[in-house]
Amino acid sequence: MPWWTSCILLGVSLLLWFKGRGNADDVIGLLEKILGTAACMVVLLFGHNLLLELLILIAALRLPSALERHVIKQR
């Protein structure tokens, strides 16, 4: 997948995610979040962009809940 297609899909996914968070209707907001997540997953799973995948992995590992689970498993 070309880099510009990945950027467009990531932009659309962010737009849908934030639009879903601000929507007053819970069902439509959830649908927008699901569509945004699906667009992001298309880029991550089918884009084969290693740099993007590494950045997402680093961001996921820096989440507080992931850090707590990692510390608990080490003990």
C-alpha positions in Angstrom: 0.0 0.0 0.0 1.5 3.4 -0.9 2.4 5.7 2.0 -0.2 8.3 0.9 -3.0 5.8 1.1 -1.8 4.8 4.6 -1.8 8.5 5.6 -5.3 9.1 4.2 -6.7 6.0 6.0 -5.1 7.0 9.3 -6.5 10.5 8.9 -10.0 9.1 8.3 -9.6 6.7 11.3 -8.6 9.6 13.6 -11.5 11.7 12.3 -14.0 9.0 12.8 -12.6 8.2 16.3 -12.8 11.8 17.5 -16.2 12.3 15.9 -17.5 9.1 17.6 -16.2 10.4 21.0 -18.1 13.7 20.6 -21.3 12.2 19.3 -24.3 12.5 21.7 -25.9 9.3 20.4 -24.1 6.3 21.9 -24.9 3.8 19.1 -23.8 6.1 16.3 -20.7 7.1 18.3 -19.8 3.4 18.9 -20.3 2.7 15.1 -18.0 5.6 14.2 -15.3 4.3 16.7 -15.6 0.8 15.2 -15.2 2.2 11.6 -12.2 4.3 12.7 -10.6 1.3 14.4 -11.3 -0.8 11.3 -9.6 1.8 9.0 -6.6 1.8 11.3 -6.4 -2.0 11.4 -6.4 -2.1 7.6 -3.4 0.1 7.5 -1.6 -1.9 10.2 -2.4 -5.3 9.0 -2.3 -4.9 5.2 -0.1 -1.8 4.8 3.1 -3.6 5.7 4.6 -0.4 7.1 7.2 -1.6 9.7 7.9 1.8 11.0 4.2 2.4 11.8 3.9 -1.0 13.4 6.9 -0.3 15.6 5.5 3.1 16.7 2.1 1.5 17.6 3.9 -1.2 19.6 5.9 1.3 21.5 2.8 3.4 22.2 0.9 0.3 23.4 3.8 -0.8 25.7 3.9 2.7 27.3 0.2 2.5 28.3 -0.1 2.4 32.1 -2.1 -0.8 32.2 0.4 -2.6 30.0 3.3 -1.4 32.2 1.6 -2.7 35.4 1.0 -6.1 33.9 4.6 -6.3 32.7 5.9 -5.4 36.2 3.5 -8.0 37.8 4.7 -10.8 35.5 8.4 -10.1 36.3 7.9 -10.6 40.0 
